[in-house]
Amino acid sequence: MSQDNLIKLKCKECKQINYNSFKNKKTIKEKIEEKKHCKFCRKHTNHIEMKGK
């Protein structure tokens, strides 16, 4: 996988970057939103894809 497909996910509540993931930008045009555990909030929250470079 190339670095172009790498995205960062940040917590919607505390705005901390918690996760890195890969996305095929040719097939998926919309931003990714996933429910994951935030170690700063200490609970499961929605994480959204950050704006690219």
SEVEX-617144 format. One record per residue: residue number from 0; residue in three letters; x, y, z of N, C-alpha, C, O in turn. Coordinates in Angstrom, 1 decimal. Layout:
% residues N
k|r|n.east|n.north|n.up|ca.east|ca.north|ca.up|c.east|c.north|c.up|o.east|o.north|o.up
NUM|Ala|X|Y|Z|X|Y|Z|X|Y|Z|X|Y|Z;
...
This chain:
% residues 53
k|r|n.east|n.north|n.up|ca.east|ca.north|ca.up|c.east|c.north|c.up|o.east|o.north|o.up
0|Met|0.8|-1.2|0.0|0.0|0.0|0.0|0.9|1.2|0.0|1.9|1.3|0.7;
1|Ser|0.5|2.2|-0.7|1.3|3.5|-0.8|0.8|4.4|0.3|-0.3|4.2|0.9;
2|Gln|1.6|5.4|0.6|1.3|6.4|1.6|0.1|7.3|1.2|-0.5|7.9|2.0;
3|Asp|-0.3|7.3|-0.1|-1.4|8.1|-0.6|-2.7|7.5|0.0|-3.7|8.3|0.1;
4|Asn|-2.8|6.2|0.3|-4.0|5.6|0.8|-4.1|5.7|2.3|-5.1|5.3|2.8;
5|Leu|-3.1|6.2|3.0|-3.1|6.3|4.4|-4.0|7.5|4.9|-3.8|8.6|4.4;
6|Ile|-4.9|7.2|5.8|-5.7|8.3|6.4|-5.6|8.3|7.9|-5.2|7.3|8.5;
7|Lys|-5.9|9.4|8.6|-5.9|9.5|10.0|-7.3|9.7|10.5|-8.1|10.4|9.9;
8|Leu|-7.7|9.0|11.6|-9.0|9.1|12.2|-8.9|9.9|13.5|-8.1|9.6|14.3;
9|Lys|-9.8|10.9|13.7|-9.7|11.7|14.9|-11.1|11.6|15.6|-12.1|11.4|15.0;
10|Cys|-11.0|11.7|16.9|-12.2|11.6|17.7|-13.1|12.9|17.5|-12.6|14.0|17.4;
11|Lys|-14.4|12.6|17.4|-15.3|13.7|17.1|-15.5|14.6|18.3|-15.9|15.8|18.2;
12|Glu|-15.3|14.1|19.5|-15.6|14.8|20.7|-14.4|15.6|21.2|-14.5|16.8|21.4;
13|Cys|-13.2|14.9|21.3|-12.0|15.6|21.9|-11.0|16.1|20.8|-10.0|16.7|21.1;
14|Lys|-11.3|15.7|19.6|-10.4|16.1|18.4|-9.0|15.6|18.4|-8.1|16.2|17.8;
15|Gln|-8.8|14.5|19.2|-7.4|13.9|19.2|-7.3|12.8|18.1|-8.3|12.1|17.8;
16|Ile|-6.1|12.7|17.5|-5.9|11.7|16.5|-5.5|10.4|17.2|-4.5|10.4|17.9;
17|Asn|-6.3|9.4|16.9|-6.1|8.1|17.6|-5.7|6.9|16.7|-5.0|6.0|17.2;
18|Tyr|-6.2|7.0|15.5|-6.0|5.8|14.6|-5.5|6.2|13.2|-5.8|7.3|12.7;
19|Asn|-4.8|5.3|12.6|-4.4|5.3|11.2|-5.1|4.2|10.5|-5.2|3.1|11.0;
20|Ser|-5.5|4.4|9.2|-6.1|3.4|8.5|-5.8|3.6|7.0|-5.2|4.6|6.6;
21|Phe|-6.3|2.6|6.1|-6.1|2.7|4.7|-7.5|2.9|4.0|-8.4|2.3|4.5;
22|Lys|-7.5|3.6|2.9|-8.7|3.8|2.2|-8.4|3.8|0.7|-7.5|4.5|0.3;
23|Asn|-9.2|3.1|-0.1|-9.1|3.1|-1.5|-9.8|4.3|-2.0|-11.0|4.3|-2.1;
24|Lys|-9.1|5.4|-2.4|-9.7|6.7|-2.7|-10.3|6.7|-4.1|-11.1|7.6|-4.4;
25|Lys|-10.1|5.7|-4.9|-10.7|5.6|-6.2|-12.1|5.1|-6.1|-13.0|5.5|-6.9;
26|Thr|-12.4|4.2|-5.2|-13.7|3.6|-5.0|-14.6|4.3|-4.0|-15.8|4.3|-4.1;
27|Ile|-13.9|4.8|-2.9|-14.7|5.4|-1.8|-14.4|6.9|-1.8|-13.3|7.4|-1.6;
28|Lys|-15.4|7.7|-2.2|-15.3|9.2|-2.3|-15.6|9.9|-1.0|-15.0|11.0|-0.7;
29|Glu|-16.6|9.4|-0.2|-17.0|10.1|1.0|-16.0|9.8|2.1|-15.2|8.9|2.1;
30|Lys|-16.1|10.7|3.2|-15.2|10.5|4.3|-15.7|9.3|5.2|-16.9|9.1|5.3;
31|Ile|-14.7|8.7|5.8|-15.0|7.5|6.6|-15.4|8.0|8.0|-14.7|8.9|8.6;
32|Glu|-16.4|7.3|8.6|-16.7|7.6|10.0|-17.0|6.2|10.7|-17.8|5.5|10.2;
33|Glu|-16.2|6.0|11.7|-16.3|4.7|12.4|-16.4|4.9|13.9|-16.0|5.9|14.4;
34|Lys|-17.1|4.0|14.6|-17.2|4.1|16.1|-16.0|3.2|16.7|-16.0|2.0|16.5;
35|Lys|-15.1|3.9|17.4|-13.9|3.3|17.9|-13.7|3.8|19.4|-14.3|4.8|19.8;
36|His|-12.8|3.1|20.1|-12.5|3.5|21.4|-11.5|4.7|21.4|-10.5|4.6|20.8;
37|Cys|-11.8|5.7|22.2|-10.9|6.8|22.4|-10.2|6.7|23.7|-10.9|6.7|24.7;
38|Lys|-8.9|6.7|23.7|-8.2|6.5|25.0|-8.2|7.8|25.8|-7.9|7.8|27.0;
39|Phe|-8.5|9.0|25.2|-8.5|10.2|25.9|-9.9|10.4|26.6|-10.0|10.9|27.7;
40|Cys|-10.9|10.1|25.8|-12.3|10.2|26.4|-12.6|9.0|27.3|-13.5|9.1|28.1;
41|Arg|-11.9|7.9|27.1|-12.2|6.6|27.8|-13.5|6.1|27.5|-14.2|5.5|28.4;
42|Lys|-14.0|6.2|26.3|-15.3|5.6|25.9|-15.3|5.4|24.4|-14.4|5.9|23.7;
43|His|-16.3|4.7|23.9|-16.4|4.5|22.4|-17.1|5.8|21.9|-18.2|6.2|22.3;
44|Thr|-16.5|6.4|20.9|-17.0|7.6|20.2|-16.8|7.4|18.7|-16.2|6.5|18.2;
45|Asn|-17.5|8.3|18.0|-17.3|8.3|16.5|-16.0|9.0|16.2|-15.7|10.0|16.7;
46|His|-15.3|8.4|15.2|-14.0|8.9|14.7|-14.2|9.2|13.2|-14.8|8.4|12.5;
47|Ile|-13.8|10.4|12.8|-14.0|10.8|11.4|-12.6|10.9|10.8|-11.6|11.2|11.4;
48|Glu|-12.6|10.8|9.5|-11.4|11.0|8.7|-11.0|12.4|8.7|-11.8|13.3|8.5;
49|Met|-9.7|12.6|8.9|-9.2|14.0|8.9|-9.0|14.5|7.5|-8.9|13.7|6.5;
50|Lys|-8.9|15.8|7.3|-8.6|16.4|6.0|-7.2|16.0|5.6|-6.3|16.0|6.4;
51|Gly|-7.0|15.7|4.3|-5.8|15.2|3.8|-4.7|16.3|3.8|-5.0|17.5|4.2;
52|Lys|-3.6|16.0|3.3|-2.4|16.9|3.3|-2.8|18.3|3.1|-2.0|19.2|3.0;
